Amino acid sequence: MSLFRKNHLLMCCLAVLQFSLCALVYAAGNNKTAAATGGEQLFSQHCMGCHSGFLGSRAPSKQVLAKFPPGSIVHALTVGLMRVQGSPLSGEQRRIIAEYLTGKKLDNNLVLKPQSKCKDNPAMPDPEGEPQWNGWGNGLANASFQSEKNAGINADSVKDLKLKWAFGFADSFSAWSQPVVASNRIFVGSQAGIFYSLSAPTGCAFWQFKTEAGVRGAASIVEFSKQAQIQHKTRFGVLFGDMSGNVYALNAATGKLLWKVRVDAHPKARITGSPTLFEDRYFVPMSSWSTVGEPGEDCCTFRGSLSALDVSTGKILWKTYTIPEEARLLDNVTPQGKPIWGPAGSAIWSPPLVDAKRQLVYAGTGNSYTGAPVNSDSMIAFDMKTGSIRWTRQLTPDDVWVPGCKNDDASRCQVHSGPNFDIASPAMMVSAKQAAGGERDLIVVGQKSGVAYALDPDQKGAIVWQYRVGEGGTGGGIVWGSATLGATVYFPLSDMTSPVPGGLHAVSIETGQARWVAAPGPLLCGSIRYGCNAAQPVGISVIPGVLFAGSVDGGFRAYSSENGSLLWEYDTNKKFQTVNGVAAEGGSLIGSGPTIAGGMVFVNSGYGTNGGRAGNVLLAFSIH
């Protein structure tokens, strides 16, 4: 999903003029095929279109690229001019291409250095005995809430938070994956396609596992059934998805692969939203890479989906597409004569919400890509057992939008460009008091339109109230996550393209009225020009008395949950000495929210696309 597509496209054009590796774009979405092949086939499949040396091309030919140092090619694809084009590639794939082109070997930064490994790996205790943060929202309600007891931090002690350690993600320009905490261990993935188990107190690594593509979402820790424990020879597993549509189950203590399943084989399928664990099922949302790559590319056949997997075996129990029918050939074509297919899109960008009481799973969808907008920008209720769609509530109609396609520019495709009002923020289940007495459940969800909604799950998602947080748009509104505590829901505002971006809103669950609004703090990025912005698209987290929020300006802050006053802040715009010896620095905070457990707070810094600044560091703060 794009937060600031105009910047994205401008960077692509500048990169082609200066140092183009443009054909590495989203065609590399099928990372399973790419990872299994050598450099020659990778280059032929994904690079030759721009780097064949044809007359008039501004992209350096293969012969010219052979004279580059291999590190410069990896650098260009990771943090340099071509980081947008390199974003679908794992760190290993970028290295394979660089080594093939130059014929020179690179030092492997993806291998753990001896000094970064833990001295021993003791048996993993029961996570229930220690403070934990499991999954994106830390519970079925998706509340991103931690109790004061498990947080080990309160409004009085938050001022004492100090950086305890930093961990660098090698070959990455974005720190995507929200860390989860269990048994005093951190489980977190990287953009380069490495999944780690770290010591929460020290940051040393117990183990790492190489995936087929980058890992963006949060993992879930599961206790297997007795039968599965015998089969897998472990009590606890860790489940997560990657950016090529794969889901993994690993032994949480050792990192050994237990099973792996390709949930969606579409070449542009990816898992952006964190799957949600409930009892013996793992609910996996599916999104996609940008649907238009090179001019004239066929567009578009991807459909969003939600799948239920058996946690013990990985067997797909059901898979339901958000658009029931497969895309068909439409009447219109691109200016190059390429066919346009549809309907397509309605991807699921956020973690699903499990409703155990009603035996339903709710998921928000994004915009349509082509054709009629089927179930786009909607909340969909899926039957937990069968996957059948029980009801749909569309919040924005007629949102047909394809990255790279504009109404005033038909050079790439002929598709109407809608407002791009995805539902990227996970829905939350809250309880509201009623005037006549008693309480009722509400589904609260924010949208990139800048509007938050409360929906009635017993009335097929009927709107109970709505609250406007900001202007909304491609770069704004409510993006990656909200939080709830007691009778209040909290919404961070992005509005990246607005003259006045950012801010936090506390809203009454019962009335949908504002309790307080906090303006963003002064910019911490100083003289930095690109990506110095007060927008707050990043997910937020809350504990009693304290709300933690990040910003595109690189600031990580703690606010009073009672009145929005600033309690503490930390500037992540710097280079860090890391416990694993990987060069790392902070940047924009855009994706996953902070994790709080056991007197510590963990947060990622760095998001090198969509209007943000690159970074590759996991920061651990402690009050001790």
Buried (B, 14 or more C-beta within 10 A) or exposed (E): BBBBBEBBBEBBEEBBEEBBBBBBBBBBBBBBBBBEBEBEBBBEBBBEBBBEEEEEBEBBEBEEBEEBEBBBBBBBBBBBBBBBBBBBBBBBBBBBBBBBBBEEEBEEBBEBEEEBBBEEBEEBBEBEEBBBBBBBBBBBBBBBBBEEEBBBBEBEBBEEBEEBBBBBBBBBBBBBBBBBBBBBBBBBBBBBBBBBBBBBBEBBBBBBBBBBBBBBBBBBBBBBEEEBBEEBEBBBBBBBBBBBBBBBBBBBBBBBEBBBBBBBEBBBBBBBBBBBBBEBBBBBBBBBBBBBBBEBBBBBBBBBBBBBBBBBBBEBBBBBBBBEEEBEEBEEBBEEEBEBBBBBBBBBBBBBBBBEEBEBBBBBBBBBBBBEBBBBBBBBBBBBEEBEBBBBBBBBEBBBBBBBBBEEEEEBBBBBBBBBBBBBBBBBBBBBEEEEEEEEBBBBBBBBBBBBBBBBBEEEBEEBBBBEBBBBBBBBBBBBBBBBBEBBBBBBBBBBBBEEBBBBBBBBBBEBEBBBBBEBBEBBBEEBEEBBBBBBBBBBBBBBBBBBBBBBBBBBBBBBBBEBEEBBBBBBBEEBEBBBBBEBBBBBBBBBBBBBBBBBBBBBBBBBBBBBBBBBBBBBBBBE
